[in-house]
Amino acid sequence: MIDIQELFFHYGNGVDLFRNFSLQVNRGEAWTMIGPSGCGKSTLLLIIAGLKRPTAGKVSVGGQHITRARPSTGLVLQDHGLLPWATIEKNSRLGLEVRKFYGPDGKHSPADLKFDKDDDDQRVNYWLNWLGIDNLKTMYPSQLSRGQRQRAAIARTLVLQPDLLLMDEPFSALDAPIREELQKVMNNFHLESGLTSLTVTHDIEEAVVLGEKILILNDRCNSKPMILENHFFGKSEKRNSSEFNDRCRALKSILMNGRSGPE
């Protein structure tokens, strides 16, 4: 699904964040990405999304060479990005309206896009209901809690039926109970849909709960991907178990020491 070949990236200071970095993510896998601040987590996510250009190398998604934003990739950001003057229902329809404006041009919308108002209405209602905010659809973002606004941002993305979901620290600003609730929501969604996903996080427990595989970046130049296989994906009920805590400690040790850990 995601194929990164010999990626190089640096900012204006000339210091490489990535040098000859290659990575493959298979269709249907749920990955998390973790590492210290400034290591390139968000940068890599935005390169995959087509919103940043690599210095060198090639990134492909679904066999398509990425040179710009891809219509079938969904992106959820930390700051929600909701329009303050639009209701939650209208915010959820925003991507549909953008697609309708451009038509099936293959750039802003999928080339095989077909317009069906009834189907669009059904999808909007389905995701608002599935995410537990259908009773809030006539309200405005300022009237909602942070957790409810983040649910609306997720709904807006899922309404577009992406085949790849990229999330950049989507729950970091939320209180622990709300964050854990939304983690369960996304676990259930992945188990039901099998959607390929990559989530950036700075939270060790979140990385373990949301990722079948955990990509670990370091604050030096990233050349060889460090990947931790994780069998605690989706097992949030074991969050207080000794085995779960052992996995979190192992991940913390890897982050601190920059070495590979247990499988």
C-alpha positions as YAML, in Angstrom:
chain: A
units: angstrom
residues:
- id: 1
  name: MET
  ca: [0.00, 0.00, 0.00]
- id: 2
  name: ILE
  ca: [2.76, 2.43, 1.03]
- id: 3
  name: ASP
  ca: [6.14, 1.97, -0.65]
- id: 4
  name: ILE
  ca: [8.97, 4.34, 0.30]
- id: 5
  name: GLN
  ca: [12.16, 3.88, -1.66]
- id: 6
  name: GLU
  ca: [15.51, 5.53, -0.78]
- id: 7
  name: LEU
  ca: [13.92, 8.61, 0.75]
- id: 8
  name: PHE
  ca: [16.03, 11.66, 1.54]
- id: 9
  name: PHE
  ca: [14.66, 14.75, 3.27]
- id: 10
  name: HIS
  ca: [16.18, 17.79, 4.89]
- id: 11
  name: TYR
  ca: [15.09, 21.30, 5.74]
- id: 12
  name: GLY
  ca: [17.04, 24.46, 4.97]
- id: 13
  name: ASN
  ca: [19.70, 23.74, 7.58]
- id: 14
  name: GLY
  ca: [20.95, 20.89, 5.38]
- id: 15
  name: VAL
  ca: [20.72, 18.29, 8.17]
- id: 16
  name: ASP
  ca: [19.08, 15.11, 6.91]
- id: 17
  name: LEU
  ca: [16.00, 13.83, 8.75]
- id: 18
  name: PHE
  ca: [15.90, 10.85, 6.38]
- id: 19
  name: ARG
  ca: [18.73, 9.43, 4.34]
- id: 20
  name: ASN
  ca: [18.28, 6.45, 2.01]
- id: 21
  name: PHE
  ca: [15.20, 5.45, 4.04]
- id: 22
  name: SER
  ca: [12.94, 2.68, 2.68]
- id: 23
  name: LEU
  ca: [9.72, 1.29, 4.15]
- id: 24
  name: GLN
  ca: [6.77, -0.84, 3.04]
- id: 25
  name: VAL
  ca: [3.32, -0.86, 4.66]
- id: 26
  name: ASN
  ca: [0.96, -3.57, 3.44]
- id: 27
  name: ARG
  ca: [-2.69, -3.00, 2.64]
- id: 28
  name: GLY
  ca: [-4.93, -3.44, 5.68]
- id: 29
  name: GLU
  ca: [-2.23, -2.90, 8.30]
- id: 30
  name: ALA
  ca: [-2.54, -0.46, 11.20]
- id: 31
  name: TRP
  ca: [0.76, 1.27, 12.04]
- id: 32
  name: THR
  ca: [1.76, 3.84, 14.61]
- id: 33
  name: MET
  ca: [4.82, 6.07, 14.42]
- id: 34
  name: ILE
  ca: [6.60, 7.36, 17.51]
- id: 35
  name: GLY
  ca: [9.81, 9.18, 18.33]
- id: 36
  name: PRO
  ca: [11.18, 12.31, 20.03]
- id: 37
  name: SER
  ca: [10.14, 15.81, 18.99]
- id: 38
  name: GLY
  ca: [11.80, 16.93, 15.77]
- id: 39
  name: CYS
  ca: [12.67, 13.42, 14.57]
- id: 40
  name: GLY
  ca: [10.50, 13.66, 11.43]
- id: 41
  name: LYS
  ca: [7.25, 11.91, 12.37]
- id: 42
  name: SER
  ca: [4.89, 14.57, 11.03]
- id: 43
  name: THR
  ca: [7.22, 15.29, 8.13]
- id: 44
  name: LEU
  ca: [7.11, 11.65, 6.99]
- id: 45
  name: LEU
  ca: [3.33, 11.57, 7.35]
- id: 46
  name: LEU
  ca: [2.98, 14.71, 5.21]
- id: 47
  name: ILE
  ca: [5.37, 13.30, 2.59]
- id: 48
  name: ILE
  ca: [3.16, 10.19, 2.36]
- id: 49
  name: ALA
  ca: [0.10, 12.47, 2.15]
- id: 50
  name: GLY
  ca: [1.72, 14.36, -0.74]
- id: 51
  name: LEU
  ca: [1.80, 17.66, 1.16]
- id: 52
  name: LYS
  ca: [5.60, 17.77, 1.38]
- id: 53
  name: ARG
  ca: [8.13, 16.83, -1.29]
- id: 54
  name: PRO
  ca: [11.10, 14.61, -0.46]
- id: 55
  name: THR
  ca: [14.56, 15.92, -1.24]
- id: 56
  name: ALA
  ca: [15.15, 12.69, -3.16]
- id: 57
  name: GLY
  ca: [13.66, 9.22, -3.42]
- id: 58
  name: LYS
  ca: [10.21, 7.93, -4.32]
- id: 59
  name: VAL
  ca: [7.00, 7.46, -2.37]
- id: 60
  name: SER
  ca: [4.14, 5.40, -3.82]
- id: 61
  name: VAL
  ca: [0.68, 4.71, -2.39]
- id: 62
  name: GLY
  ca: [-1.45, 2.03, -3.98]
- id: 63
  name: GLY
  ca: [1.01, 1.85, -6.86]
- id: 64
  name: GLN
  ca: [0.73, 5.59, -7.56]
- id: 65
  name: HIS
  ca: [3.85, 7.76, -7.42]
- id: 66
  name: ILE
  ca: [3.05, 10.56, -4.96]
- id: 67
  name: THR
  ca: [3.85, 14.05, -6.22]
- id: 68
  name: ARG
  ca: [0.82, 15.84, -4.76]
- id: 69
  name: ALA
  ca: [-2.08, 15.18, -2.41]
- id: 70
  name: ARG
  ca: [-3.91, 11.98, -3.35]
- id: 71
  name: PRO
  ca: [-7.76, 12.06, -3.42]
- id: 72
  name: SER
  ca: [-8.17, 8.63, -1.80]
- id: 73
  name: THR
  ca: [-5.91, 9.38, 1.17]
- id: 74
  name: GLY
  ca: [-7.65, 10.61, 4.32]
- id: 75
  name: LEU
  ca: [-5.81, 12.95, 6.70]
- id: 76
  name: VAL
  ca: [-6.82, 13.77, 10.29]
- id: 77
  name: LEU
  ca: [-4.87, 16.51, 12.06]
- id: 78
  name: GLN
  ca: [-4.57, 17.45, 15.72]
- id: 79
  name: ASP
  ca: [-6.28, 20.83, 15.38]
- id: 80
  name: HIS
  ca: [-9.52, 19.39, 13.90]
- id: 81
  name: GLY
  ca: [-9.66, 21.95, 11.05]
- id: 82
  name: LEU
  ca: [-13.42, 22.40, 11.35]
- id: 83
  name: LEU
  ca: [-15.09, 25.46, 9.83]
- id: 84
  name: PRO
  ca: [-16.38, 27.49, 12.83]
- id: 85
  name: TRP
  ca: [-19.33, 28.93, 10.87]
- id: 86
  name: ALA
  ca: [-20.60, 25.53, 9.69]
- id: 87
  name: THR
  ca: [-22.63, 22.97, 11.61]
- id: 88
  name: ILE
  ca: [-21.15, 19.58, 12.37]
- id: 89
  name: GLU
  ca: [-23.24, 18.05, 9.57]
- id: 90
  name: LYS
  ca: [-21.99, 20.64, 7.08]
- id: 91
  name: ASN
  ca: [-18.41, 20.16, 8.26]
- id: 92
  name: SER
  ca: [-18.82, 16.43, 7.68]
- id: 93
  name: ARG
  ca: [-19.94, 17.16, 4.11]
- id: 94
  name: LEU
  ca: [-17.05, 19.53, 3.35]
- id: 95
  name: GLY
  ca: [-14.97, 17.00, 1.42]
- id: 96
  name: LEU
  ca: [-18.02, 15.92, -0.57]
- id: 97
  name: GLU
  ca: [-18.69, 19.54, -1.55]
- id: 98
  name: VAL
  ca: [-15.07, 20.01, -2.63]
- id: 99
  name: ARG
  ca: [-15.28, 16.88, -4.77]
- id: 100
  name: LYS
  ca: [-18.55, 18.04, -6.29]
- id: 101
  name: PHE
  ca: [-16.94, 21.38, -7.20]
- id: 102
  name: TYR
  ca: [-13.96, 19.81, -9.00]
- id: 103
  name: GLY
  ca: [-15.68, 16.75, -10.39]
- id: 104
  name: PRO
  ca: [-13.93, 13.41, -11.06]
- id: 105
  name: ASP
  ca: [-10.67, 14.98, -12.25]
- id: 106
  name: GLY
  ca: [-8.33, 12.42, -10.68]
- id: 107
  name: LYS
  ca: [-6.49, 15.20, -8.83]
- id: 108
  name: HIS
  ca: [-8.91, 16.69, -6.34]
- id: 109
  name: SER
  ca: [-11.37, 13.79, -6.57]
- id: 110
  name: PRO
  ca: [-11.07, 10.13, -7.59]
- id: 111
  name: ALA
  ca: [-11.29, 9.71, -11.37]
- id: 112
  name: ASP
  ca: [-14.08, 7.13, -10.99]
- id: 113
  name: LEU
  ca: [-16.14, 9.32, -8.67]
- id: 114
  name: LYS
  ca: [-19.91, 9.12, -9.14]
- id: 115
  name: PHE
  ca: [-22.29, 11.59, -7.49]
- id: 116
  name: ASP
  ca: [-25.22, 10.15, -5.61]
- id: 117
  name: LYS
  ca: [-26.93, 12.47, -3.13]
- id: 118
  name: ASP
  ca: [-28.78, 9.67, -1.36]
- id: 119
  name: ASP
  ca: [-25.57, 7.70, -0.93]
- id: 120
  name: ASP
  ca: [-23.75, 10.80, 0.34]
- id: 121
  name: ASP
  ca: [-26.54, 11.51, 2.84]
- id: 122
  name: GLN
  ca: [-26.47, 7.91, 4.01]
- id: 123
  name: ARG
  ca: [-22.70, 7.95, 4.54]
- id: 124
  name: VAL
  ca: [-22.75, 11.23, 6.45]
- id: 125
  name: ASN
  ca: [-25.51, 9.97, 8.74]
- id: 126
  name: TYR
  ca: [-23.80, 6.60, 9.14]
- id: 127
  name: TRP
  ca: [-20.48, 8.03, 10.30]
- id: 128
  name: LEU
  ca: [-22.02, 10.66, 12.56]
- id: 129
  name: ASN
  ca: [-24.06, 7.89, 14.16]
- id: 130
  name: TRP
  ca: [-21.14, 5.42, 14.30]
- id: 131
  name: LEU
  ca: [-18.97, 8.02, 16.03]
- id: 132
  name: GLY
  ca: [-21.73, 8.91, 18.46]
- id: 133
  name: ILE
  ca: [-22.30, 12.52, 17.41]
- id: 134
  name: ASP
  ca: [-25.41, 12.27, 15.22]
- id: 135
  name: ASN
  ca: [-27.37, 14.14, 17.93]
- id: 136
  name: LEU
  ca: [-24.94, 17.06, 17.57]
- id: 137
  name: LYS
  ca: [-25.12, 17.56, 13.80]
- id: 138
  name: THR
  ca: [-27.00, 20.88, 14.00]
- id: 139
  name: MET
  ca: [-24.50, 22.34, 16.47]
- id: 140
  name: TYR
  ca: [-21.36, 24.37, 15.74]
- id: 141
  name: PRO
  ca: [-17.76, 23.45, 16.65]
- id: 142
  name: SER
  ca: [-17.63, 26.09, 19.42]
- id: 143
  name: GLN
  ca: [-20.54, 24.32, 21.13]
- id: 144
  name: LEU
  ca: [-18.73, 20.97, 21.28]
- id: 145
  name: SER
  ca: [-16.04, 19.51, 23.49]
- id: 146
  name: ARG
  ca: [-12.58, 18.77, 22.08]
- id: 147
  name: GLY
  ca: [-13.40, 15.08, 21.89]
- id: 148
  name: GLN
  ca: [-16.62, 15.74, 20.00]
- id: 149
  name: ARG
  ca: [-14.81, 18.06, 17.58]
- id: 150
  name: GLN
  ca: [-12.21, 15.38, 16.92]
- id: 151
  name: ARG
  ca: [-14.98, 12.85, 16.23]
- id: 152
  name: ALA
  ca: [-16.42, 15.32, 13.71]
- id: 153
  name: ALA
  ca: [-13.02, 15.67, 12.03]
- id: 154
  name: ILE
  ca: [-12.75, 11.89, 11.78]
- id: 155
  name: ALA
  ca: [-16.29, 11.66, 10.38]
- id: 156
  name: ARG
  ca: [-15.48, 14.28, 7.72]
- id: 157
  name: THR
  ca: [-12.55, 12.11, 6.60]
- id: 158
  name: LEU
  ca: [-14.29, 8.72, 6.68]
- id: 159
  name: VAL
  ca: [-17.27, 10.04, 4.71]
- id: 160
  name: LEU
  ca: [-14.89, 10.25, 1.73]
- id: 161
  name: GLN
  ca: [-14.21, 6.49, 1.90]
- id: 162
  name: PRO
  ca: [-10.40, 6.73, 1.89]
- id: 163
  name: ASP
  ca: [-8.30, 3.64, 1.29]
- id: 164
  name: LEU
  ca: [-5.51, 5.07, 3.48]
- id: 165
  name: LEU
  ca: [-6.00, 6.93, 6.75]
- id: 166
  name: LEU
  ca: [-3.19, 9.15, 8.06]
- id: 167
  name: MET
  ca: [-3.54, 10.72, 11.50]
- id: 168
  name: ASP
  ca: [-1.14, 13.21, 13.10]
- id: 169
  name: GLU
  ca: [-1.41, 13.08, 16.90]
- id: 170
  name: PRO
  ca: [-5.21, 13.22, 16.66]
- id: 171
  name: PHE
  ca: [-5.88, 12.68, 20.38]
- id: 172
  name: SER
  ca: [-2.94, 14.43, 22.03]
- id: 173
  name: ALA
  ca: [-4.93, 17.45, 23.24]
- id: 174
  name: LEU
  ca: [-7.64, 15.32, 24.85]
- id: 175
  name: ASP
  ca: [-8.04, 14.26, 28.47]
- id: 176
  name: ALA
  ca: [-7.05, 10.66, 29.20]
- id: 177
  name: PRO
  ca: [-10.58, 9.15, 29.46]
- id: 178
  name: ILE
  ca: [-11.70, 10.75, 26.17]
- id: 179
  name: ARG
  ca: [-8.43, 9.80, 24.48]
- id: 180
  name: GLU
  ca: [-8.79, 6.17, 25.55]
- id: 181
  name: GLU
  ca: [-12.41, 6.12, 24.38]
- id: 182
  name: LEU
  ca: [-11.45, 7.37, 20.92]
- id: 183
  name: GLN
  ca: [-8.60, 4.87, 20.75]
- id: 184
  name: LYS
  ca: [-11.19, 2.12, 21.25]
- id: 185
  name: VAL
  ca: [-13.35, 3.71, 18.53]
- id: 186
  name: MET
  ca: [-10.46, 3.60, 16.06]
- id: 187
  name: ASN
  ca: [-9.54, 0.04, 17.05]
- id: 188
  name: ASN
  ca: [-13.09, -1.09, 16.37]
- id: 189
  name: PHE
  ca: [-13.14, 0.81, 13.10]
- id: 190
  name: HIS
  ca: [-9.96, -0.88, 11.88]
- id: 191
  name: LEU
  ca: [-11.21, -4.34, 12.87]
- id: 192
  name: GLU
  ca: [-14.48, -3.73, 10.99]
- id: 193
  name: SER
  ca: [-13.06, -2.01, 7.90]
- id: 194
  name: GLY
  ca: [-9.51, -3.32, 7.46]
- id: 195
  name: LEU
  ca: [-8.50, 0.18, 6.36]
- id: 196
  name: THR
  ca: [-4.76, 0.82, 6.08]
- id: 197
  name: SER
  ca: [-3.74, 3.41, 8.68]
- id: 198
  name: LEU
  ca: [-0.68, 5.22, 10.00]
- id: 199
  name: THR
  ca: [-0.97, 7.27, 13.20]
- id: 200
  name: VAL
  ca: [1.68, 9.63, 14.54]
- id: 201
  name: THR
  ca: [1.79, 9.78, 18.33]
- id: 202
  name: HIS
  ca: [4.13, 10.82, 21.12]
- id: 203
  name: ASP
  ca: [2.27, 8.65, 23.65]
- id: 204
  name: ILE
  ca: [3.77, 5.20, 24.29]
- id: 205
  name: GLU
  ca: [0.52, 3.56, 25.42]
- id: 206
  name: GLU
  ca: [-1.32, 4.95, 22.40]
- id: 207
  name: ALA
  ca: [1.35, 3.59, 20.07]
- id: 208
  name: VAL
  ca: [0.88, 0.13, 21.60]
- id: 209
  name: VAL
  ca: [-2.93, 0.23, 21.50]
- id: 210
  name: LEU
  ca: [-3.27, 1.55, 17.93]
- id: 211
  name: GLY
  ca: [-0.41, -0.13, 16.06]
- id: 212
  name: GLU
  ca: [-0.04, -3.68, 14.79]
- id: 213
  name: LYS
  ca: [3.42, -2.45, 13.89]
- id: 214
  name: ILE
  ca: [5.20, 0.48, 15.51]
- id: 215
  name: LEU
  ca: [7.66, 2.54, 13.48]
- id: 216
  name: ILE
  ca: [10.23, 4.14, 15.77]
- id: 217
  name: LEU
  ca: [12.15, 7.19, 14.61]
- id: 218
  name: ASN
  ca: [15.12, 8.74, 16.37]
- id: 219
  name: ASP
  ca: [16.44, 12.27, 16.69]
- id: 220
  name: ARG
  ca: [19.42, 11.48, 14.51]
- id: 221
  name: CYS
  ca: [19.23, 10.87, 10.79]
- id: 222
  name: ASN
  ca: [16.81, 8.00, 10.04]
- id: 223
  name: SER
  ca: [18.28, 5.57, 7.53]
- id: 224
  name: LYS
  ca: [17.02, 2.12, 8.46]
- id: 225
  name: PRO
  ca: [13.46, 1.79, 9.77]
- id: 226
  name: MET
  ca: [13.16, 0.43, 13.30]
- id: 227
  name: ILE
  ca: [9.93, -1.60, 13.48]
- id: 228
  name: LEU
  ca: [8.41, -3.24, 16.55]
- id: 229
  name: GLU
  ca: [5.87, -6.00, 15.96]
- id: 230
  name: ASN
  ca: [3.07, -5.51, 18.47]
- id: 231
  name: HIS
  ca: [0.52, -8.13, 19.50]
- id: 232
  name: PHE
  ca: [-1.22, -5.75, 21.93]
- id: 233
  name: PHE
  ca: [-2.86, -3.87, 19.07]
- id: 234
  name: GLY
  ca: [-6.55, -3.38, 19.85]
- id: 235
  name: LYS
  ca: [-6.27, -4.85, 23.35]
- id: 236
  name: SER
  ca: [-7.00, -1.73, 25.34]
- id: 237
  name: GLU
  ca: [-8.67, -3.88, 28.01]
- id: 238
  name: LYS
  ca: [-5.17, -5.11, 28.91]
- id: 239
  name: ARG
  ca: [-3.89, -1.59, 29.48]
- id: 240
  name: ASN
  ca: [-3.37, -2.29, 33.20]
- id: 241
  name: SER
  ca: [-1.89, -5.77, 32.79]
- id: 242
  name: SER
  ca: [1.73, -6.55, 33.54]
- id: 243
  name: GLU
  ca: [2.28, -7.79, 29.97]
- id: 244
  name: PHE
  ca: [1.01, -4.52, 28.50]
- id: 245
  name: ASN
  ca: [3.18, -2.51, 30.86]
- id: 246
  name: ASP
  ca: [6.17, -4.67, 29.93]
- id: 247
  name: ARG
  ca: [5.59, -3.86, 26.25]
- id: 248
  name: CYS
  ca: [5.36, -0.15, 27.03]
- id: 249
  name: ARG
  ca: [8.60, -0.31, 29.03]
- id: 250
  name: ALA
  ca: [10.29, -2.13, 26.15]
- id: 251
  name: LEU
  ca: [9.16, 0.56, 23.72]
- id: 252
  name: LYS
  ca: [10.37, 3.27, 26.10]
- id: 253
  name: SER
  ca: [13.74, 1.56, 26.29]
- id: 254
  name: ILE
  ca: [14.00, 1.48, 22.51]
- id: 255
  name: LEU
  ca: [13.14, 5.18, 22.32]
- id: 256
  name: MET
  ca: [15.76, 6.04, 24.92]
- id: 257
  name: ASN
  ca: [18.51, 3.80, 23.60]
- id: 258
  name: GLY
  ca: [17.78, 3.69, 19.88]
- id: 259
  name: ARG
  ca: [17.98, -0.08, 19.62]
- id: 260
  name: SER
  ca: [15.66, -2.85, 18.46]
- id: 261
  name: GLY
  ca: [13.47, -4.56, 21.00]
- id: 262
  name: PRO
  ca: [11.58, -7.81, 21.59]
- id: 263
  name: GLU
  ca: [9.20, -9.22, 19.03]
...
